[in-house]
């Protein structure tokens, strides 16, 4: 029972930390254009290889 006195405050701190991290990600624009990022990997425009990469 005494372990709950440690685990409950730690879980509350963890929830607040995760909420802060999510709020920071929203402010940083991490979720601004989700549709474009999903389509970007399907495009055929392969990145140009450097000269040293093309030789190998």
CHARMM-style PDB file with segment names, atoms N, HN, CA, C and O in Angstrom:
ATOM      1  N   UNK     1       0.819  -1.191   0.000  1.00  0.00      PROA
ATOM      2  CA  UNK     1       0.000   0.000   0.000  1.00  0.00      PROA
ATOM      3  C   UNK     1       0.870   1.264   0.000  1.00  0.00      PROA
ATOM      4  O   UNK     1       0.506   2.280  -0.592  1.00  0.00      PROA
ATOM      5  N   UNK     2       1.990   1.185   0.654  1.00  0.00      PROA
ATOM      6  HN  UNK     2       2.285   0.360   1.136  1.00  0.00      PROA
ATOM      7  CA  UNK     2       2.839   2.375   0.737  1.00  0.00      PROA
ATOM      8  C   UNK     2       3.498   2.696  -0.605  1.00  0.00      PROA
ATOM      9  O   UNK     2       3.917   3.829  -0.844  1.00  0.00      PROA
ATOM     10  N   UNK     3       3.587   1.693  -1.475  1.00  0.00      PROA
ATOM     11  HN  UNK     3       3.247   0.772  -1.281  1.00  0.00      PROA
ATOM     12  CA  UNK     3       4.176   1.953  -2.788  1.00  0.00      PROA
ATOM     13  C   UNK     3       3.252   2.861  -3.617  1.00  0.00      PROA
ATOM     14  O   UNK     3       3.723   3.543  -4.527  1.00  0.00      PROA
ATOM     15  N   UNK     4       1.979   2.878  -3.323  1.00  0.00      PROA
ATOM     16  HN  UNK     4       1.596   2.324  -2.583  1.00  0.00      PROA
ATOM     17  CA  UNK     4       1.053   3.759  -4.038  1.00  0.00      PROA
ATOM     18  C   UNK     4       1.359   5.227  -3.776  1.00  0.00      PROA
ATOM     19  O   UNK     4       1.110   6.077  -4.631  1.00  0.00      PROA
ATOM     20  N   UNK     5       1.891   5.524  -2.614  1.00  0.00      PROA
ATOM     21  HN  UNK     5       2.093   4.833  -1.920  1.00  0.00      PROA
ATOM     22  CA  UNK     5       2.262   6.909  -2.300  1.00  0.00      PROA
ATOM     23  C   UNK     5       3.413   7.386  -3.191  1.00  0.00      PROA
ATOM     24  O   UNK     5       3.624   8.589  -3.344  1.00  0.00      PROA
ATOM     25  N   UNK     6       4.135   6.467  -3.761  1.00  0.00      PROA
ATOM     26  HN  UNK     6       3.963   5.490  -3.637  1.00  0.00      PROA
ATOM     27  CA  UNK     6       5.207   6.809  -4.702  1.00  0.00      PROA
ATOM     28  C   UNK     6       4.706   6.759  -6.146  1.00  0.00      PROA
ATOM     29  O   UNK     6       5.023   7.640  -6.946  1.00  0.00      PROA
ATOM     30  N   UNK     7       3.925   5.730  -6.479  1.00  0.00      PROA
ATOM     31  HN  UNK     7       3.668   5.014  -5.829  1.00  0.00      PROA
ATOM     32  CA  UNK     7       3.523   5.526  -7.863  1.00  0.00      PROA
ATOM     33  C   UNK     7       2.475   6.520  -8.351  1.00  0.00      PROA
ATOM     34  O   UNK     7       2.516   6.926  -9.513  1.00  0.00      PROA
ATOM     35  N   UNK     8       1.561   6.912  -7.517  1.00  0.00      PROA
ATOM     36  HN  UNK     8       1.528   6.581  -6.573  1.00  0.00      PROA
ATOM     37  CA  UNK     8       0.522   7.849  -7.948  1.00  0.00      PROA
ATOM     38  C   UNK     8       1.108   9.214  -8.298  1.00  0.00      PROA
ATOM     39  O   UNK     8       0.793   9.740  -9.366  1.00  0.00      PROA
ATOM     40  N   UNK     9       1.942   9.812  -7.453  1.00  0.00      PROA
ATOM     41  HN  UNK     9       2.198   9.385  -6.585  1.00  0.00      PROA
ATOM     42  CA  UNK     9       2.543  11.094  -7.870  1.00  0.00      PROA
ATOM     43  C   UNK     9       3.454  10.972  -9.091  1.00  0.00      PROA
ATOM     44  O   UNK     9       3.500  11.879  -9.922  1.00  0.00      PROA
ATOM     45  N   UNK    10       4.176   9.861  -9.202  1.00  0.00      PROA
ATOM     46  HN  UNK    10       4.139   9.124  -8.527  1.00  0.00      PROA
ATOM     47  CA  UNK    10       5.019   9.677 -10.380  1.00  0.00      PROA
ATOM     48  C   UNK    10       4.191   9.551 -11.653  1.00  0.00      PROA
ATOM     49  O   UNK    10       4.579  10.076 -12.697  1.00  0.00      PROA
ATOM     50  N   UNK    11       3.063   8.867 -11.579  1.00  0.00      PROA
ATOM     51  HN  UNK    11       2.748   8.441 -10.731  1.00  0.00      PROA
ATOM     52  CA  UNK    11       2.215   8.742 -12.761  1.00  0.00      PROA
ATOM     53  C   UNK    11       1.586  10.086 -13.122  1.00  0.00      PROA
ATOM     54  O   UNK    11       1.413  10.387 -14.303  1.00  0.00      PROA
ATOM     55  N   UNK    12       1.247  10.885 -12.138  1.00  0.00      PROA
ATOM     56  HN  UNK    12       1.387  10.641 -11.178  1.00  0.00      PROA
ATOM     57  CA  UNK    12       0.704  12.218 -12.421  1.00  0.00      PROA
ATOM     58  C   UNK    12       1.771  13.087 -13.074  1.00  0.00      PROA
ATOM     59  O   UNK    12       1.473  13.827 -14.012  1.00  0.00      PROA
ATOM     60  N   UNK    13       2.997  13.010 -12.598  1.00  0.00      PROA
ATOM     61  HN  UNK    13       3.239  12.409 -11.836  1.00  0.00      PROA
ATOM     62  CA  UNK    13       4.091  13.761 -13.223  1.00  0.00      PROA
ATOM     63  C   UNK    13       4.342  13.289 -14.648  1.00  0.00      PROA
ATOM     64  O   UNK    13       4.630  14.098 -15.530  1.00  0.00      PROA
ATOM     65  N   UNK    14       4.235  12.000 -14.876  1.00  0.00      PROA
ATOM     66  HN  UNK    14       4.001  11.342 -14.160  1.00  0.00      PROA
ATOM     67  CA  UNK    14       4.428  11.461 -16.216  1.00  0.00      PROA
ATOM     68  C   UNK    14       3.338  11.960 -17.162  1.00  0.00      PROA
ATOM     69  O   UNK    14       3.624  12.304 -18.309  1.00  0.00      PROA
ATOM     70  N   UNK    15       2.114  12.001 -16.698  1.00  0.00      PROA
ATOM     71  HN  UNK    15       1.882  11.721 -15.766  1.00  0.00      PROA
ATOM     72  CA  UNK    15       1.018  12.509 -17.523  1.00  0.00      PROA
ATOM     73  C   UNK    15       1.241  13.976 -17.858  1.00  0.00      PROA
ATOM     74  O   UNK    15       1.041  14.380 -19.003  1.00  0.00      PROA
ATOM     75  N   UNK    16       1.649  14.774 -16.891  1.00  0.00      PROA
ATOM     76  HN  UNK    16       1.812  14.446 -15.961  1.00  0.00      PROA
ATOM     77  CA  UNK    16       1.915  16.192 -17.160  1.00  0.00      PROA
ATOM     78  C   UNK    16       3.090  16.367 -18.118  1.00  0.00      PROA
ATOM     79  O   UNK    16       3.070  17.257 -18.968  1.00  0.00      PROA
ATOM     80  N   UNK    17       4.109  15.526 -17.985  1.00  0.00      PROA
ATOM     81  HN  UNK    17       4.125  14.803 -17.294  1.00  0.00      PROA
ATOM     82  CA  UNK    17       5.245  15.603 -18.898  1.00  0.00      PROA
ATOM     83  C   UNK    17       4.826  15.249 -20.322  1.00  0.00      PROA
ATOM     84  O   UNK    17       5.267  15.896 -21.272  1.00  0.00      PROA
ATOM     85  N   UNK    18       3.986  14.237 -20.481  1.00  0.00      PROA
ATOM     86  HN  UNK    18       3.628  13.712 -19.709  1.00  0.00      PROA
ATOM     87  CA  UNK    18       3.522  13.861 -21.807  1.00  0.00      PROA
ATOM     88  C   UNK    18       2.608  14.931 -22.404  1.00  0.00      PROA
ATOM     89  O   UNK    18       2.652  15.185 -23.607  1.00  0.00      PROA
ATOM     90  N   UNK    19       1.797  15.546 -21.581  1.00  0.00      PROA
ATOM     91  HN  UNK    19       1.762  15.340 -20.603  1.00  0.00      PROA
ATOM     92  CA  UNK    19       0.950  16.637 -22.069  1.00  0.00      PROA
ATOM     93  C   UNK    19       1.806  17.827 -22.505  1.00  0.00      PROA
ATOM     94  O   UNK    19       1.508  18.467 -23.513  1.00  0.00      PROA
ATOM     95  N   UNK    20       2.852  18.121 -21.762  1.00  0.00      PROA
ATOM     96  HN  UNK    20       3.095  17.601 -20.944  1.00  0.00      PROA
ATOM     97  CA  UNK    20       3.763  19.197 -22.139  1.00  0.00      PROA
ATOM     98  C   UNK    20       4.494  18.892 -23.430  1.00  0.00      PROA
ATOM     99  O   UNK    20       4.682  19.778 -24.264  1.00  0.00      PROA
ATOM    100  N   UNK    21       4.906  17.652 -23.600  1.00  0.00      PROA
ATOM    101  HN  UNK    21       4.753  16.933 -22.923  1.00  0.00      PROA
ATOM    102  CA  UNK    21       5.587  17.245 -24.826  1.00  0.00      PROA
ATOM    103  C   UNK    21       4.644  17.340 -26.024  1.00  0.00      PROA
ATOM    104  O   UNK    21       5.054  17.772 -27.102  1.00  0.00      PROA
ATOM    105  N   UNK    22       3.404  16.944 -25.846  1.00  0.00      PROA
ATOM    106  HN  UNK    22       3.072  16.592 -24.971  1.00  0.00      PROA
ATOM    107  CA  UNK    22       2.425  17.039 -26.922  1.00  0.00      PROA
ATOM    108  C   UNK    22       2.132  18.497 -27.255  1.00  0.00      PROA
ATOM    109  O   UNK    22       2.009  18.844 -28.430  1.00  0.00      PROA
ATOM    110  N   UNK    23       2.020  19.351 -26.251  1.00  0.00      PROA
ATOM    111  HN  UNK    23       2.120  19.070 -25.297  1.00  0.00      PROA
ATOM    112  CA  UNK    23       1.775  20.775 -26.492  1.00  0.00      PROA
ATOM    113  C   UNK    23       2.958  21.400 -27.224  1.00  0.00      PROA
ATOM    114  O   UNK    23       2.768  22.236 -28.108  1.00  0.00      PROA
ATOM    115  N   UNK    24       4.167  21.006 -26.868  1.00  0.00      PROA
ATOM    116  HN  UNK    24       4.322  20.327 -26.150  1.00  0.00      PROA
ATOM    117  CA  UNK    24       5.361  21.508 -27.557  1.00  0.00      PROA
ATOM    118  C   UNK    24       5.353  21.070 -29.025  1.00  0.00      PROA
ATOM    119  O   UNK    24       5.704  21.854 -29.906  1.00  0.00      PROA
ATOM    120  N   UNK    25       4.954  19.818 -29.290  1.00  0.00      PROA
ATOM    121  HN  UNK    25       4.670  19.181 -28.574  1.00  0.00      PROA
ATOM    122  CA  UNK    25       4.911  19.330 -30.667  1.00  0.00      PROA
ATOM    123  C   UNK    25       3.858  20.080 -31.471  1.00  0.00      PROA
ATOM    124  O   UNK    25       4.061  20.347 -32.655  1.00  0.00      PROA
ATOM    125  N   UNK    26       2.749  20.418 -30.850  1.00  0.00      PROA
ATOM    126  HN  UNK    26       2.585  20.201 -29.888  1.00  0.00      PROA
ATOM    127  CA  UNK    26       1.733  21.205 -31.551  1.00  0.00      PROA
ATOM    128  C   UNK    26       2.253  22.594 -31.885  1.00  0.00      PROA
ATOM    129  O   UNK    26       2.044  23.086 -32.993  1.00  0.00      PROA
ATOM    130  N   UNK    27       2.922  23.221 -30.946  1.00  0.00      PROA
ATOM    131  HN  UNK    27       3.093  22.822 -30.045  1.00  0.00      PROA
ATOM    132  CA  UNK    27       3.453  24.570 -31.178  1.00  0.00      PROA
ATOM    133  C   UNK    27       4.572  24.565 -32.210  1.00  0.00      PROA
ATOM    134  O   UNK    27       4.759  25.552 -32.922  1.00  0.00      PROA
ATOM    135  N   UNK    28       5.321  23.464 -32.302  1.00  0.00      PROA
ATOM    136  HN  UNK    28       5.169  22.662 -31.724  1.00  0.00      PROA
ATOM    137  CA  UNK    28       6.435  23.382 -33.242  1.00  0.00      PROA
ATOM    138  C   UNK    28       5.974  23.046 -34.660  1.00  0.00      PROA
ATOM    139  O   UNK    28       6.778  23.060 -35.592  1.00  0.00      PROA
ATOM    140  N   UNK    29       4.689  22.745 -34.828  1.00  0.00      PROA
ATOM    141  HN  UNK    29       4.036  22.733 -34.071  1.00  0.00      PROA
ATOM    142  CA  UNK    29       4.174  22.475 -36.164  1.00  0.00      PROA
ATOM    143  C   UNK    29       4.374  21.054 -36.629  1.00  0.00      PROA
ATOM    144  O   UNK    29       4.407  20.811 -37.836  1.00  0.00      PROA
ATOM    145  N   UNK    30       4.510  20.107 -35.725  1.00  0.00      PROA
ATOM    146  HN  UNK    30       4.484  20.304 -34.745  1.00  0.00      PROA
ATOM    147  CA  UNK    30       4.734  18.725 -36.104  1.00  0.00      PROA
ATOM    148  C   UNK    30       3.520  18.095 -36.782  1.00  0.00      PROA
ATOM    149  O   UNK    30       3.673  17.136 -37.539  1.00  0.00      PROA
ATOM    150  N   UNK    31       2.335  18.606 -36.531  1.00  0.00      PROA
ATOM    151  HN  UNK    31       2.210  19.384 -35.916  1.00  0.00      PROA
ATOM    152  CA  UNK    31       1.119  18.005 -37.059  1.00  0.00      PROA
ATOM    153  C   UNK    31       0.417  18.916 -38.061  1.00  0.00      PROA
ATOM    154  O   UNK    31      -0.796  18.807 -38.242  1.00  0.00      PROA
ATOM    155  N   UNK    32       1.144  19.799 -38.704  1.00  0.00      PROA
ATOM    156  HN  UNK    32       2.129  19.888 -38.556  1.00  0.00      PROA
ATOM    157  CA  UNK    32       0.522  20.784 -39.587  1.00  0.00      PROA
ATOM    158  C   UNK    32       0.023  20.176 -40.898  1.00  0.00      PROA
ATOM    159  O   UNK    32      -1.108  20.444 -41.303  1.00  0.00      PROA
ATOM    160  N   UNK    33       0.835  19.373 -41.559  1.00  0.00      PROA
ATOM    161  HN  UNK    33       1.754  19.156 -41.229  1.00  0.00      PROA
ATOM    162  CA  UNK    33       0.475  18.885 -42.886  1.00  0.00      PROA
ATOM    163  C   UNK    33       0.661  17.371 -42.948  1.00  0.00      PROA
ATOM    164  O   UNK    33       1.629  16.885 -43.532  1.00  0.00      PROA
ATOM    165  N   UNK    34      -0.253  16.641 -42.355  1.00  0.00      PROA
ATOM    166  HN  UNK    34      -1.039  17.037 -41.880  1.00  0.00      PROA
ATOM    167  CA  UNK    34      -0.133  15.189 -42.308  1.00  0.00      PROA
ATOM    168  C   UNK    34      -0.435  14.547 -43.656  1.00  0.00      PROA
ATOM    169  O   UNK    34       0.163  13.524 -43.991  1.00  0.00      PROA
ATOM    170  N   UNK    35      -1.337  15.116 -44.429  1.00  0.00      PROA
ATOM    171  HN  UNK    35      -1.823  15.947 -44.157  1.00  0.00      PROA
ATOM    172  CA  UNK    35      -1.692  14.536 -45.718  1.00  0.00      PROA
ATOM    173  C   UNK    35      -0.506  14.578 -46.676  1.00  0.00      PROA
ATOM    174  O   UNK    35      -0.252  13.603 -47.383  1.00  0.00      PROA
ATOM    175  N   UNK    36       0.214  15.679 -46.710  1.00  0.00      PROA
ATOM    176  HN  UNK    36       0.008  16.472 -46.136  1.00  0.00      PROA
ATOM    177  CA  UNK    36       1.354  15.827 -47.616  1.00  0.00      PROA
ATOM    178  C   UNK    36       2.461  14.833 -47.267  1.00  0.00      PROA
ATOM    179  O   UNK    36       3.085  14.267 -48.165  1.00  0.00      PROA
ATOM    180  N   UNK    37       2.708  14.619 -46.000  1.00  0.00      PROA
ATOM    181  HN  UNK    37       2.202  15.079 -45.271  1.00  0.00      PROA
ATOM    182  CA  UNK    37       3.775  13.700 -45.610  1.00  0.00      PROA
ATOM    183  C   UNK    37       3.422  12.256 -45.964  1.00  0.00      PROA
ATOM    184  O   UNK    37       4.311  11.456 -46.257  1.00  0.00      PROA
ATOM    185  N   UNK    38       2.151  11.922 -45.941  1.00  0.00      PROA
ATOM    186  HN  UNK    38       1.429  12.571 -45.704  1.00  0.00      PROA
ATOM    187  CA  UNK    38       1.750  10.583 -46.341  1.00  0.00      PROA
ATOM    188  C   UNK    38       1.919  10.356 -47.833  1.00  0.00      PROA
ATOM    189  O   UNK    38       2.226   9.243 -48.260  1.00  0.00      PROA
ATOM    190  N   UNK    39       1.724  11.393 -48.626  1.00  0.00      PROA
ATOM    191  HN  UNK    39       1.475  12.297 -48.279  1.00  0.00      PROA
ATOM    192  CA  UNK    39       1.879  11.276 -50.067  1.00  0.00      PROA
ATOM    193  C   UNK    39       3.331  11.397 -50.509  1.00  0.00      PROA
ATOM    194  O   UNK    39       3.684  10.921 -51.587  1.00  0.00      PROA
ATOM    195  N   UNK    40       4.163  12.012 -49.713  1.00  0.00      PROA
ATOM    196  HN  UNK    40       3.875  12.398 -48.836  1.00  0.00      PROA
ATOM    197  CA  UNK    40       5.556  12.274 -50.101  1.00  0.00      PROA
ATOM    198  C   UNK    40       6.330  10.982 -50.323  1.00  0.00      PROA
ATOM    199  O   UNK    40       7.176  10.919 -51.215  1.00  0.00      PROA
ATOM    200  N   UNK    41       6.060   9.959 -49.534  1.00  0.00      PROA
ATOM    201  HN  UNK    41       5.373  10.011 -48.809  1.00  0.00      PROA
ATOM    202  CA  UNK    41       6.823   8.719 -49.681  1.00  0.00      PROA
ATOM    203  C   UNK    41       6.389   7.926 -50.905  1.00  0.00      PROA
ATOM    204  O   UNK    41       7.090   7.003 -51.318  1.00  0.00      PROA
ATOM    205  N   UNK    42       5.243   8.270 -51.495  1.00  0.00      PROA
ATOM    206  HN  UNK    42       4.673   9.021 -51.159  1.00  0.00      PROA
ATOM    207  CA  UNK    42       4.763   7.553 -52.665  1.00  0.00      PROA
ATOM    208  C   UNK    42       5.241   8.175 -53.973  1.00  0.00      PROA
ATOM    209  O   UNK    42       5.058   7.583 -55.036  1.00  0.00      PROA
ATOM    210  N   UNK    43       5.838   9.333 -53.915  1.00  0.00      PROA
ATOM    211  HN  UNK    43       5.987   9.814 -53.051  1.00  0.00      PROA
ATOM    212  CA  UNK    43       6.283  10.013 -55.127  1.00  0.00      PROA
ATOM    213  C   UNK    43       7.477   9.308 -55.739  1.00  0.00      PROA
ATOM    214  O   UNK    43       8.250   8.649 -55.042  1.00  0.00      PROA
ATOM    215  N   UNK    44       7.622   9.451 -57.053  1.00  0.00      PROA
ATOM    216  HN  UNK    44       6.995   9.986 -57.619  1.00  0.00      PROA
ATOM    217  CA  UNK    44       8.702   8.802 -57.777  1.00  0.00      PROA
ATOM    218  C   UNK    44       9.967   9.632 -57.851  1.00  0.00      PROA
ATOM    219  O   UNK    44      10.980   9.151 -58.359  1.00  0.00      PROA
ATOM    220  N   UNK    45       9.945  10.838 -57.373  1.00  0.00      PROA
ATOM    221  HN  UNK    45       9.122  11.229 -56.961  1.00  0.00      PROA
ATOM    222  CA  UNK    45      11.111  11.709 -57.459  1.00  0.00      PROA
ATOM    223  C   UNK    45      12.187  11.222 -56.490  1.00  0.00      PROA
ATOM    224  O   UNK    45      12.217  11.623 -55.327  1.00  0.00      PROA
ATOM    225  N   UNK    46      13.046  10.374 -56.973  1.00  0.00      PROA
ATOM    226  HN  UNK    46      13.021  10.048 -57.918  1.00  0.00      PROA
ATOM    227  CA  UNK    46      14.131   9.863 -56.139  1.00  0.00      PROA
ATOM    228  C   UNK    46      15.162  10.962 -55.945  1.00  0.00      PROA
ATOM    229  O   UNK    46      15.386  11.778 -56.838  1.00  0.00      PROA
ATOM    230  N   UNK    47      15.772  10.979 -54.805  1.00  0.00      PROA
ATOM    231  HN  UNK    47      15.590  10.316 -54.079  1.00  0.00      PROA
ATOM    232  CA  UNK    47      16.794  11.984 -54.515  1.00  0.00      PROA
ATOM    233  C   UNK    47      18.000  11.751 -55.422  1.00  0.00      PROA
ATOM    234  O   UNK    47      18.377  10.610 -55.690  1.00  0.00      PROA
ATOM    235  N   UNK    48      18.584  12.821 -55.880  1.00  0.00      PROA
ATOM    236  HN  UNK    48      18.278  13.747 -55.662  1.00  0.00      PROA
ATOM    237  CA  UNK    48      19.763  12.727 -56.734  1.00  0.00      PROA
ATOM    238  C   UNK    48      20.930  12.183 -55.924  1.00  0.00      PROA
ATOM    239  O   UNK    48      21.174  12.615 -54.798  1.00  0.00      PROA
ATOM    240  N   UNK    49      21.641  11.238 -56.507  1.00  0.00      PROA
ATOM    241  HN  UNK    49      21.442  10.887 -57.422  1.00  0.00      PROA
ATOM    242  CA  UNK    49      22.803  10.662 -55.844  1.00  0.00      PROA
ATOM    243  C   UNK    49      24.017  11.552 -56.054  1.00  0.00      PROA
ATOM    244  O   UNK    49      24.192  12.164 -57.108  1.00  0.00      PROA
ATOM    245  N   UNK    50      24.835  11.607 -55.042  1.00  0.00      PROA
ATOM    246  HN  UNK    50      24.693  11.111 -54.185  1.00  0.00      PROA
ATOM    247  CA  UNK    50      26.100  12.300 -55.202  1.00  0.00      PROA
ATOM    248  C   UNK    50      26.994  11.492 -56.132  1.00  0.00      PROA
ATOM    249  O   UNK    50      26.753  10.307 -56.361  1.00  0.00      PROA
ATOM    250  N   UNK    51      28.013  12.130 -56.660  1.00  0.00      PROA
ATOM    251  HN  UNK    51      28.208  13.093 -56.475  1.00  0.00      PROA
ATOM    252  CA  UNK    51      28.902  11.435 -57.585  1.00  0.00      PROA
ATOM    253  C   UNK    51      29.603  10.250 -56.934  1.00  0.00      PROA
ATOM    254  O   UNK    51      29.789   9.213 -57.572  1.00  0.00      PROA
ATOM    255  N   UNK    52      29.989  10.392 -55.684  1.00  0.00      PROA
ATOM    256  HN  UNK    52      29.838  11.234 -55.166  1.00  0.00      PROA
ATOM    257  CA  UNK    52      30.681   9.293 -55.013  1.00  0.00      PROA
ATOM    258  C   UNK    52      29.717   8.140 -54.679  1.00  0.00      PROA
ATOM    259  O   UNK    52      30.149   6.993 -54.566  1.00  0.00      PROA
ATOM    260  N   UNK    53      28.439   8.430 -54.523  1.00  0.00      PROA
ATOM    261  HN  UNK    53      28.087   9.362 -54.614  1.00  0.00      PROA
ATOM    262  CA  UNK    53      27.467   7.371 -54.264  1.00  0.00      PROA
ATOM    263  C   UNK    53      27.143   6.608 -55.554  1.00  0.00      PROA
ATOM    264  O   UNK    53      26.925   5.397 -55.522  1.00  0.00      PROA
ATOM    265  N   UNK    54      27.113   7.305 -56.668  1.00  0.00      PROA
ATOM    266  HN  UNK    54      27.290   8.289 -56.694  1.00  0.00      PROA
ATOM    267  CA  UNK    54      26.775   6.662 -57.935  1.00  0.00      PROA
ATOM    268  C   UNK    54      27.863   5.695 -58.377  1.00  0.00      PROA
ATOM    269  O   UNK    54      27.570   4.721 -59.071  1.00  0.00      PROA
ATOM    270  N   UNK    55      29.106   5.938 -57.995  1.00  0.00      PROA
ATOM    271  HN  UNK    55      29.344   6.729 -57.431  1.00  0.00      PROA
ATOM    272  CA  UNK    55      30.216   5.101 -58.421  1.00  0.00      PROA
ATOM    273  C   UNK    55      30.194   3.738 -57.719  1.00  0.00      PROA
ATOM    274  O   UNK    55      30.709   2.765 -58.270  1.00  0.00      PROA
ATOM    275  N   UNK    56      29.620   3.647 -56.542  1.00  0.00      PROA
ATOM    276  HN  UNK    56      29.201   4.437 -56.095  1.00  0.00      PROA
ATOM    277  CA  UNK    56      29.683   2.382 -55.816  1.00  0.00      PROA
ATOM    278  C   UNK    56      28.509   1.481 -56.082  1.00  0.00      PROA
ATOM    279  OT1 UNK    56      28.437   0.382 -55.532  1.00  0.00      PROA
TER     280      UNK     56
END
